[in-house]
Amino acid sequence: MSSRQLTREELAIDPVDASRLLLGSFLEAGGVRVRIVEVEAYRGGDDPASHCYRGKTPRNEVMFGSAGFLYVYFVYGMHFCANVVTLTDGVPGAVLLRAGEVVEGEDIAFSRRPASRSAAELAKGPARLCKVLGLDRSQNGLELTSSSSPVRLYAAEEPATVVRSGPRVGVAVAMDVPWRFWIDSPAVSTYKRGGKRRA
């Protein structure tokens, strides 16, 4: 299993390119290691689905900083979602970590998500992924590329050869932009189209 942490330089690229780089990578926190199998790319000023589309706020300021940091936000008043910041200082971009396979610390993961019916369900979706890793807003802004960080990002063992793509999940705008990427895995989440439903 990979023991090489990704660097800021490797992650200082367009979120779409970073998405492909992150597939198969490993995120480790709270005694659990997850292999990333599904992600979504979000840019800044040219992406109306991005948290940064309307500029910097206290909530999204991490996305305007250096690549290689963790951006965690709270959604629907009940869930946390984790992102890897990409691009460079002042140019916002991030990759949402949508789903993963638990490869270490499965007992801990099940203790955090006891309702899971199988290992594949443990981190199947961004909120579940955060739950099994023990991530919340207190980890927002942590450096993922530092060996001393409590949350660490490791390179994939080998580049993903078959990468599938499609629309992002549940966004209210830019619903058809194909910036969700995944590799074959039972842990990939179920697609749900965003936008307002028609009567």
Salt bridges, closest charged atoms under 4 A:
GLU10 OE1 - ARG4 NH1 3.07
ASP14 OD2 - ARG43 NE 2.73
GLU28 OE1 - ARG33 NE 2.76
GLU28 OE2 - ARG152 NH2 2.61
GLU38 OE2 - ARG98 NE 3.08
GLU38 OE2 - ARG180 NH1 2.90
GLU40 OE2 - ARG98 NH1 3.86
ASP46 OD2 - ARG43 NH1 3.68
ASP47 OD2 - ARG168 NH1 2.80
GLU101 OE1 - ARG35 NH1 3.23
GLU121 OE2 - ARG117 NH2 3.01
GLU143 OE2 - ARG8 NH2 3.22
ASP176 OD1 - ARG193 NH1 2.65
ASP184 OD1 - ARG164 NE 2.85
